[in-house]
């Protein structure tokens, strides 16, 4: 092992990830902002410390995955492709978590206007929410492409192309569509409504928000590493089985 | 040098289309019957807002039928031989230009057919045509690379549907909201941001496709 010493200290970032998330959970629920609680008619605003960092973690994972896919396309090393898949798995997990926390948050905060009045819906139909779902669908397509091609090199190539394509769609979908195609109720998209209060966090909130984001990103790196270790172990087992059968 | 290569590939696409007329005519028949059925279903008069929405959904299906097959319908052997002569960059650019032209033609044909079978107060027709002229190449751009990706996998039809919908939804939604503004006879400046978004979308996807296609091709 050439980086055995680096391996030795790997546990630090894992502990850090857990500590940061634990801190965010405790502090996020403990912090007292009565004005926000009054505006939101409840404590749902605390979701800002979890919902948004999950999307940040997803973006970091997807961009890292895209970077690895580009590496694979340039150099043709299947290891990079493996890293890309593992990071994409972590990314899609955070994407689904971000979607579900968003769904729950929207259900208690926004009401959907329908013809006969207002409806507390599971799907708020907010443009940013729709765009996020589209993004998640693109990445689910990525996994589908992977499972529909048997030959490893071709699978890696085609899916790497789709991965880079998907990463190129992240910024247009999450930051341009909600602003242009229709106005979203998410902060920074024109018609914030109730969430405008969360557009700029005060110093105390930021002290929780950024550690939480860092914690979720580190957790994503950990998940990626775990998946790649599982994949390595699987390969070793396969090799051992292949070597033992002839005798 | 590249330009010459691209032009000759483009010429080949048109020649192929001309020789196997069923592709274009089949699509034309598809559009006519779709528009006709829609006008029958609505009983002749469609409210302008609904008109706009079904126009774009029709365009989406036309795009998927027209563009998506662009990498699938060809004889693999002949294609391989021809393409060993040209660079992958020229191939994707030629395909892209051809698909854009095809979609532009079908955009205008569908527009005229819609007006023919179910006339509607189109408000600002120039504005509407501008949106058609931008969104149709947009569909073509998004679907060209998707078609190339799907063509190299095993269950092509399923993959195509799954990959193309998320990519075309942003375009479809933008086109619908810009089209609604045109139908409501609002000035072009009102949909300037939407039109800018369509342009940006085309530029991003086209650039990414041109960069990525050579990798797909090199397998």
Interface residues (C-beta under 8 A of the other chain):
Chain A: X73 X130 X131 X134 X135 X137 X138 X140 X141 X144 X145 X148 X149 X150 X153 X154 X157 X158 X160 X161 X162 X164 X165 X168 X169 X172 X173 X176 X177 X179 X180 X181 X182
Chain B: X145 X149 X152 X153 X154 X155 X158 X159 X162 X163 X165 X166 X167 X169 X170 X173 X174 X177 X193 X194 X196 X197 X200 X201 X204 X205 X208 X209 X212 X213 X215 X216 X218 X219
